[in-house]
């Protein structure tokens, strides 16, 4: 991230939400292998998708990852581990911005 003010704001927000039990520190591994590195995340275990009229939707697990913590570009197949849960990135979602990348994880969680 090239904006130090935004990085500082992300740190304050994540720290406050982590203190309230709404954010976590996980471990990121590109492609699910190699050395895992710590990363700040927000896990939403029951995100509802709103679709077009008549579309079927179901809750799904969405993980938001603070981009300042991960090198390079996040890709499908990368893995985030939070505690005993292992989440495999499946598809990037709307809602991502310059500091957060939002992903649906395959099968809710996979590993």
LINDABEL-V639761 format. One record per pair of residues at least 4 apart in sequence whose C-alpha atoms are under 7 Angstrom apart, sorted by the first residue. I is the first residue (numbers start at 1). J is the second residue. If there is no record, write none. Layout:
i = <I,I>
j = <J,J>
This chain:
i = <1,1,3,4,5,6,7,8,9,10,11,12,13,14,14,15,16,17,17,17,18,18,18,22,23,23,23,24,24,24,25,25,25,25,25,26,26,26,26,26,26,26,27,27,27,27,27,27,27,28,28,28,28,28,28,28,29,29,29,29,29,29,29,29,30,30,31,31,31,32,32,32,39,39,39,40,40,40,41,41,41,41,42,42,42,43,43,43,44,44,44,45,45,45,46,46,46,47,47,47,47,48,48,48,49,49,49,50,51,51,60,61,61,61,62,62,62,62,63,63,63,64,64,64,64,65,65,65,66,66,66,67,67,67,68,74,76,76,76,77,77,77,78,78,79,79,79,79,80,80,80,81,81,81,82,86,86,86,87,87,87,87,88,88,88,88,89,89,89,89,90,90,90,90,91,91,92,92,92,93,93,93,95,96,96,96,97,105,106>
j = <68,99,7,8,9,10,11,12,13,14,15,16,17,18,23,19,20,21,22,23,22,23,24,42,41,42,43,40,41,42,38,39,40,41,82,38,39,40,41,80,81,82,36,37,38,39,80,81,82,36,37,38,39,79,80,81,33,34,35,36,37,78,79,80,78,79,77,78,79,77,78,79,66,69,70,65,66,69,63,64,65,66,63,64,65,62,63,64,61,62,63,60,61,62,59,60,61,59,60,61,62,58,59,60,57,58,59,57,55,57,108,104,105,108,102,103,104,105,102,103,104,100,101,102,103,100,101,102,99,100,101,99,100,101,99,78,89,90,91,88,89,90,88,89,86,87,88,89,86,87,88,85,86,87,86,109,110,111,105,109,110,111,105,106,109,110,103,104,105,106,103,104,105,106,103,104,102,103,104,102,103,104,102,100,101,102,101,109,110>
